[in-house]
Amino acid sequence: MHRNILRAAAITAAAALALSGCAPSGVGGDDATVEVTVWHYWDGTNADTFDAMVDQYNASQDGVVIKTSNVPNADFLTKLRAAASSSTLPDVAIGDLVWVPQINEIGTLANLALPGDVLSDINPALTAFGTIDGKQVSVPVSANNLGYIYNKTLYSEAGLDPETPPTTWEELKADGATILAKTGKPAYELFTQAGDNGEGLTWNFQVNLWQSGGDFLTADNSAAAFNTDAGKEALGYWVDLIDSGLSKVGAWGELGKSEVASATDGSWMVGIWAPDPPFDFGTSTAPYPESGTPATNLGGEQAMVFDNSPETTKAASDFLAWFLKPEQVLSWSEATGMLPVTNSVATSDEYLSWVDENQPRLRPYVEQMADAHARPNTPLYPAISLAFAQQIEKALTGDVSIDDALANAEKAVNDVIAKG
């Protein structure tokens, strides 16, 4: 329903602009018109939906024209740095959540003065991530998180109820032993290789660390905080899964090949797999230890406004305030399959009814937004993530003990922080 409304709005907006003689650039006779440039890396449905919403906004008022440009993900930060050096930064940059601290160093980000009712409705982990030095330098425009995805066919072949996935680590290991014995296939895929950036391993491990009651860095991001009993419990869980044959060391991607029964993976997989599933798959919230607490890891995109001028800063902030109102968040979430960033939409009967009718496998991901954490908002995070993963990988391959891996990772992370 909302997707059709959005398309109609886009057509109406384009027609209104044409009839008014207002060029898309905002140039055309009205000197008071403020032009706001927006860079993002979306393509396909996401880009089309965003552009339609921009057209809708442009048609709703005559003081501001929003112009969008697609910049490929791989080139985004490089082009931002080049634009900063030539004083041609866009007014708004929409990029990966973990980029916010780096982009904050590329150019001066505005302190976003969004209405209190808009900010208070956003998932608090997401607004907290966008707070740097007391300034609200970013707000989320999309969200995703990690949950449990499993192969119902393999569950059935093992004699397990495919409609009752594990909710705890202990249940996962018990189900896993049955799956391994009955099918000969590992039960659970772990991200075991650091690779060239480490983030796959780190991003997944943090879920289990938080579930055990631990933290990745100290509150001020000044030191590693994972070499604790909680860290040992989380890493011990991974090593035990490998030692018992329930998981194996190797390249990520075995779940999609039906070579393993389950994995912790992102909400985006529902949209990728639903049209043509590789197997009959189910989803659930991420299993956590019986003695621990539910937790997951947040991802998604955040919008940042460069403080280019008072006029563009205000106009961009007004646009984002509009974009984050319930009607727009609902339409955006339904059209793209991204998770709502606001609590009012995520818990609304209208959105949940849409999920249950159209994408029921999204429901666990929506529910666990209340237990979601965001990664540390420090510009050193990419280097920290790689340093951590490179040391933890050695425990997963059996080259060092759990204690040594955590101690070595702590030293490596603290060295990155000390060097800045």
C-alpha positions as CSV (number, residue, x, y, z in Angstrom):
1,M,0.0,0.0,0.0
2,H,2.6,2.5,1.1
3,R,4.9,1.6,-1.8
4,N,2.2,2.6,-4.3
5,I,1.6,5.8,-2.4
6,L,5.3,6.6,-2.5
7,R,5.4,6.1,-6.3
8,A,2.4,8.2,-6.8
9,A,3.9,10.9,-4.7
10,A,7.1,10.8,-6.7
11,I,5.1,11.3,-10.0
12,T,3.1,14.1,-8.4
13,A,6.2,15.8,-7.1
14,A,7.9,15.7,-10.5
15,A,4.8,17.1,-12.2
16,A,4.5,19.8,-9.6
17,L,8.1,20.8,-10.2
18,A,7.6,20.9,-13.9
19,L,4.5,23.0,-13.7
20,S,6.1,25.5,-11.4
21,G,9.0,25.8,-13.7
22,C,11.4,25.0,-10.8
23,A,14.4,23.2,-12.1
24,P,15.7,20.2,-10.0
25,S,18.9,22.1,-9.2
26,G,16.8,24.7,-7.3
27,V,18.0,27.4,-9.7
28,G,15.3,29.1,-11.7
29,G,14.1,32.5,-10.5
30,D,13.6,32.1,-6.8
31,D,16.7,33.4,-5.1
32,A,15.3,32.4,-1.7
33,T,15.4,28.7,-2.6
34,V,17.9,26.8,-0.6
35,E,19.6,23.8,-2.4
36,V,20.7,20.9,-0.3
37,T,22.9,18.3,-1.8
38,V,22.8,14.7,-0.5
39,W,25.3,11.9,-1.2
40,H,24.4,8.3,-0.5
41,Y,25.5,4.9,-1.8
42,W,22.1,3.2,-2.2
43,D,21.1,1.7,-5.5
44,G,18.1,-0.3,-6.8
45,T,14.9,-0.2,-4.8
46,N,16.6,1.7,-2.0
47,A,17.8,4.5,-4.3
48,D,14.5,4.6,-6.1
49,T,12.5,4.8,-2.9
50,F,14.7,7.5,-1.4
51,D,14.5,9.6,-4.6
52,A,10.7,9.3,-4.6
53,M,10.6,10.5,-1.0
54,V,12.9,13.4,-1.9
55,D,10.6,14.4,-4.7
56,Q,7.7,14.2,-2.3
57,Y,9.4,16.5,0.1
58,N,10.5,18.9,-2.6
59,A,6.8,19.2,-3.8
60,S,5.6,19.8,-0.3
61,Q,7.2,23.2,0.1
62,D,8.9,25.8,-2.1
63,G,11.8,27.0,0.1
64,V,14.1,24.0,-0.3
65,V,15.2,21.7,-3.1
66,I,16.9,18.5,-2.1
67,K,19.3,17.0,-4.8
68,T,20.6,13.5,-4.4
69,S,23.7,11.8,-5.9
70,N,24.8,8.2,-5.7
71,V,28.4,7.6,-4.8
72,P,29.5,4.0,-4.8
73,N,30.2,2.5,-1.4
74,A,33.8,1.7,-2.1
75,D,34.5,5.3,-3.2
76,F,32.4,7.1,-0.7
77,L,35.0,8.1,1.9
78,T,37.7,8.8,-0.7
79,K,35.4,11.2,-2.5
80,L,34.4,12.9,0.7
81,R,38.0,13.5,1.6
82,A,38.7,14.9,-1.9
83,A,35.6,17.1,-1.7
84,A,36.8,18.4,1.7
85,S,40.2,19.4,0.3
86,S,38.5,21.4,-2.5
87,S,35.7,22.8,-0.3
88,T,33.0,21.1,-2.3
89,L,31.5,18.8,0.4
90,P,27.9,17.9,0.0
91,D,25.4,19.3,2.6
92,V,24.4,15.8,3.7
93,A,26.3,12.5,3.7
94,I,24.4,9.2,4.3
95,G,26.7,6.3,4.9
96,D,27.5,3.3,7.0
97,L,27.0,3.8,10.8
98,V,30.6,3.0,11.6
99,W,31.8,5.8,9.2
100,V,30.3,8.6,11.4
101,P,33.4,9.2,13.5
102,Q,35.7,9.2,10.4
103,I,33.4,11.6,8.5
104,N,33.3,13.8,11.6
105,E,37.0,14.3,11.1
106,I,36.7,14.9,7.4
107,G,34.6,18.1,7.8
108,T,32.8,20.0,10.4
109,L,29.5,18.3,11.2
110,A,26.5,20.3,12.4
111,N,24.9,19.8,15.8
112,L,21.5,18.6,14.6
113,A,18.7,20.5,16.2
114,L,15.9,18.1,15.5
115,P,12.6,18.4,17.4
116,G,12.7,16.7,20.7
117,D,9.8,14.4,19.8
118,V,11.7,13.2,16.7
119,L,14.9,12.5,18.6
120,S,13.2,10.8,21.5
121,D,11.4,8.4,19.2
122,I,14.7,7.0,17.7
123,N,16.2,3.8,19.0
124,P,18.5,5.1,21.8
125,A,21.5,3.0,20.8
126,L,21.4,4.7,17.4
127,T,21.1,8.3,18.7
128,A,23.8,7.5,21.3
129,F,26.1,6.4,18.5
130,G,25.7,9.7,16.7
131,T,26.6,11.7,19.8
132,I,30.2,12.9,19.7
133,D,31.6,15.5,22.1
134,G,28.2,16.4,23.3
135,K,26.9,17.1,19.7
136,Q,24.3,15.1,17.8
137,V,26.3,14.8,14.6
138,S,24.2,12.1,13.0
139,V,20.8,10.5,13.0
140,P,19.9,7.0,11.6
141,V,17.8,6.7,8.5
142,S,17.9,2.9,8.3
143,A,18.7,0.0,10.6
144,N,19.6,-3.7,10.5
145,N,20.8,-6.2,13.1
146,L,22.0,-9.8,13.5
147,G,19.7,-12.7,14.3
148,Y,19.5,-16.4,13.9
149,I,18.9,-17.9,10.5
150,Y,18.5,-21.7,10.1
151,N,17.8,-24.4,7.5
152,K,14.4,-25.9,8.3
153,T,15.1,-28.9,6.1
154,L,18.2,-29.9,8.0
155,Y,16.4,-29.5,11.2
156,S,13.6,-31.8,10.0
157,E,16.1,-34.3,8.7
158,A,17.7,-34.4,12.2
159,G,14.3,-35.1,13.8
160,L,14.0,-31.6,15.3
161,D,11.0,-29.4,15.2
162,P,11.7,-26.8,12.4
163,E,9.3,-24.4,14.1
164,T,11.2,-24.4,17.4
165,P,14.7,-22.9,16.9
166,P,17.1,-22.6,19.8
167,T,16.8,-19.6,22.1
168,T,19.9,-20.2,24.2
169,W,23.5,-21.2,23.6
170,E,22.8,-24.4,25.5
171,E,19.9,-25.3,23.3
172,L,21.9,-24.4,20.2
173,K,24.6,-26.8,21.2
174,A,22.1,-29.6,22.1
175,D,20.3,-29.2,18.8
176,G,23.7,-29.0,17.1
177,A,24.8,-32.3,18.4
178,T,21.7,-33.9,17.1
179,I,22.1,-32.3,13.7
180,L,25.7,-33.3,13.4
181,A,24.9,-36.9,14.4
182,K,21.9,-37.2,12.1
183,T,23.1,-35.3,9.0
184,G,26.8,-35.2,9.3
185,K,26.8,-31.5,8.8
186,P,28.0,-28.8,11.2
187,A,25.2,-27.1,13.1
188,Y,26.3,-23.5,13.3
189,E,28.5,-21.3,11.1
190,L,31.0,-19.0,12.8
191,F,32.9,-16.1,11.2
192,T,36.3,-17.4,11.9
193,Q,38.6,-15.5,9.5
194,A,39.9,-12.0,10.1
195,G,40.4,-11.3,6.4
196,D,41.6,-7.9,5.3
197,N,39.4,-5.8,7.6
198,G,38.4,-8.1,10.5
199,E,34.9,-6.7,10.8
200,G,33.0,-9.9,10.0
201,L,34.6,-11.7,12.9
202,T,34.5,-8.7,15.3
203,W,30.9,-7.7,14.4
204,N,29.6,-11.3,15.1
205,F,31.7,-11.8,18.2
206,Q,30.5,-8.6,19.9
207,V,27.0,-10.1,20.0
208,N,28.1,-12.9,22.2
209,L,30.4,-10.7,24.2
210,W,27.4,-8.4,25.1
211,Q,25.2,-11.3,25.8
212,S,27.7,-12.5,28.4
213,G,27.6,-9.1,30.0
214,G,30.9,-7.7,28.6
215,D,31.9,-4.6,26.8
216,F,34.2,-4.2,23.8
217,L,35.9,-0.9,24.7
218,T,35.6,1.3,27.8
219,A,32.8,3.9,27.9
220,D,35.2,6.6,26.6
221,N,36.8,4.3,23.9
222,S,40.2,4.8,25.5
223,A,41.0,1.1,26.1
224,A,40.0,-2.5,25.4
225,A,37.4,-3.9,27.8
226,F,36.9,-7.4,26.5
227,N,39.7,-9.3,28.3
228,T,37.3,-10.3,31.2
229,D,35.3,-13.2,32.4
230,A,32.6,-12.2,29.9
231,G,35.1,-12.2,27.1
232,K,36.4,-15.6,28.1
233,E,32.9,-17.0,28.2
234,A,32.1,-15.7,24.7
235,L,35.4,-16.9,23.2
236,G,35.1,-20.1,25.1
237,Y,31.7,-20.7,23.5
238,W,33.2,-20.2,20.0
239,V,36.1,-22.5,20.7
240,D,33.9,-25.2,22.2
241,L,31.6,-25.1,19.1
242,I,34.7,-25.7,16.9
243,D,36.3,-28.4,19.2
244,S,33.0,-30.3,19.3
245,G,32.6,-30.3,15.5
246,L,29.4,-28.2,15.7
247,S,31.3,-25.4,13.8
248,K,34.3,-25.4,11.6
249,V,37.1,-23.0,10.7
250,G,36.8,-21.7,7.2
251,A,35.5,-19.1,4.8
252,W,32.1,-17.5,5.5
253,G,29.1,-18.5,3.3
254,E,28.5,-22.2,4.1
255,L,24.9,-21.7,5.3
256,G,23.8,-20.5,1.8
257,K,25.2,-23.7,0.3
258,S,23.2,-25.9,2.8
259,E,26.6,-27.1,4.2
260,V,25.7,-26.0,7.7
261,A,22.4,-25.8,9.5
262,S,22.4,-22.3,10.9
263,A,24.2,-19.0,11.5
264,T,23.9,-15.6,13.1
265,D,23.4,-13.3,10.1
266,G,21.7,-10.0,9.2
267,S,18.1,-8.9,8.7
268,W,19.0,-8.0,5.1
269,M,19.2,-11.7,4.3
270,V,15.4,-12.0,4.6
271,G,15.0,-9.6,1.7
272,I,17.8,-11.3,-0.3
273,W,16.6,-14.8,0.1
274,A,12.8,-14.4,0.4
275,P,12.1,-14.1,-3.4
276,D,14.1,-17.3,-4.2
277,P,15.2,-19.1,-1.1
278,P,18.2,-21.5,-1.3
279,F,16.2,-23.7,1.1
280,D,13.3,-23.5,3.5
281,F,14.7,-21.1,6.1
282,G,13.5,-19.7,9.4
283,T,14.6,-16.9,11.6
284,S,14.7,-16.3,15.3
285,T,16.3,-13.9,17.8
286,A,20.0,-14.4,18.5
287,P,20.5,-17.2,21.0
288,Y,22.1,-16.1,24.3
289,P,23.5,-17.9,27.3
290,E,21.1,-19.0,30.0
291,S,23.0,-16.9,32.5
292,G,23.2,-13.9,30.2
293,T,21.0,-11.4,28.5
294,P,19.6,-10.9,24.9
295,A,21.7,-8.7,22.7
296,T,22.4,-8.0,19.0
297,N,24.6,-5.7,16.9
298,L,23.2,-2.8,15.0
299,G,24.0,-1.7,11.5
300,G,22.5,0.6,9.0
301,E,23.0,4.1,7.6
302,Q,23.2,7.4,9.3
303,A,22.8,10.9,7.9
304,M,25.3,13.6,8.7
305,V,25.0,17.3,7.9
306,F,28.1,19.3,7.1
307,D,28.0,22.8,8.5
308,N,28.4,24.5,5.2
309,S,26.2,27.4,5.9
310,P,23.4,28.3,8.4
311,E,20.8,28.1,5.6
312,T,21.8,24.6,4.3
313,T,22.2,23.2,7.8
314,K,18.7,24.3,8.8
315,A,17.2,23.1,5.5
316,A,18.9,19.7,5.8
317,S,17.9,19.3,9.4
318,D,14.3,20.1,8.5
319,F,14.4,17.5,5.8
320,L,15.7,14.9,8.1
321,A,13.1,15.7,10.7
322,W,10.5,15.1,8.0
323,F,12.1,11.9,6.9
324,L,12.1,10.6,10.5
325,K,8.4,11.2,11.1
326,P,6.3,8.0,11.5
327,E,4.6,8.2,8.1
328,Q,7.9,8.4,6.2
329,V,9.7,5.8,8.4
330,L,6.8,3.4,7.8
331,S,6.8,3.9,4.0
332,W,10.6,3.6,3.8
333,S,10.7,0.5,6.0
334,E,8.0,-1.3,4.0
335,A,9.4,-0.4,0.6
336,T,13.0,-1.3,1.4
337,G,12.7,-4.0,4.0
338,M,15.0,-2.1,6.3
339,L,14.1,-2.1,10.0
340,P,12.4,1.0,11.5
341,V,14.8,3.3,13.4
342,T,12.0,4.8,15.5
343,N,10.3,3.0,18.4
344,S,6.8,4.2,17.5
345,V,6.9,2.6,14.1
346,A,8.8,-0.6,15.2
347,T,6.0,-1.3,17.7
348,S,3.0,0.0,15.8
349,D,0.2,-2.4,14.9
350,E,0.3,-1.1,11.3
351,Y,3.9,-1.9,10.7
352,L,3.9,-5.3,12.6
353,S,0.8,-6.3,10.7
354,W,2.6,-5.5,7.4
355,V,5.6,-7.6,8.6
356,D,3.4,-10.6,9.6
357,E,1.6,-10.5,6.2
358,N,4.5,-9.7,3.9
359,Q,7.9,-10.5,5.6
360,P,7.2,-12.7,8.7
361,R,10.8,-13.7,8.9
362,L,11.6,-10.1,9.8
363,R,9.6,-10.2,13.0
364,P,12.4,-11.6,15.2
365,Y,14.8,-8.8,14.0
366,V,12.2,-6.1,14.7
367,E,11.6,-7.5,18.2
368,Q,15.3,-7.6,19.1
369,M,15.8,-3.9,18.2
370,A,15.0,-3.3,21.9
371,D,18.1,-5.3,22.8
372,A,20.5,-3.9,20.2
373,H,23.9,-2.4,20.8
374,A,26.0,-0.1,18.5
375,R,29.7,-0.5,17.9
376,P,32.1,2.0,19.5
377,N,31.9,5.4,17.8
378,T,35.6,6.1,17.4
379,P,37.5,6.9,14.2
380,L,40.0,4.2,15.2
381,Y,37.3,1.5,15.0
382,P,38.3,0.0,11.6
383,A,41.9,-0.5,12.8
384,I,40.7,-1.7,16.2
385,S,38.4,-4.3,14.6
386,L,41.2,-5.7,12.4
387,A,43.7,-5.9,15.3
388,F,41.2,-7.7,17.5
389,A,40.1,-10.2,14.8
390,Q,43.7,-11.1,13.8
391,Q,44.4,-12.2,17.4
392,I,41.1,-13.9,18.1
393,E,41.4,-15.9,14.9
394,K,44.5,-17.6,16.4
395,A,42.3,-19.1,19.2
396,L,39.8,-20.4,16.7
397,T,42.5,-22.2,14.7
398,G,43.9,-23.7,17.9
399,D,47.2,-21.8,17.7
400,V,46.9,-20.1,21.0
401,S,44.8,-20.5,24.2
402,I,41.7,-18.4,24.9
403,D,43.5,-16.5,27.6
404,D,46.5,-15.7,25.4
405,A,44.3,-14.7,22.5
406,L,42.3,-12.2,24.6
407,A,45.5,-10.9,26.2
408,N,47.2,-10.5,22.8
409,A,44.0,-8.8,21.4
410,E,43.9,-6.5,24.3
411,K,47.5,-5.4,23.7
412,A,47.0,-5.0,20.0
413,V,43.8,-2.9,20.4
414,N,45.4,-0.7,23.1
415,D,48.4,-0.2,20.8
416,V,46.1,1.0,18.1
417,I,44.4,3.4,20.5
418,A,47.7,4.7,21.9
419,K,49.1,5.4,18.4
420,G,45.9,7.2,17.5
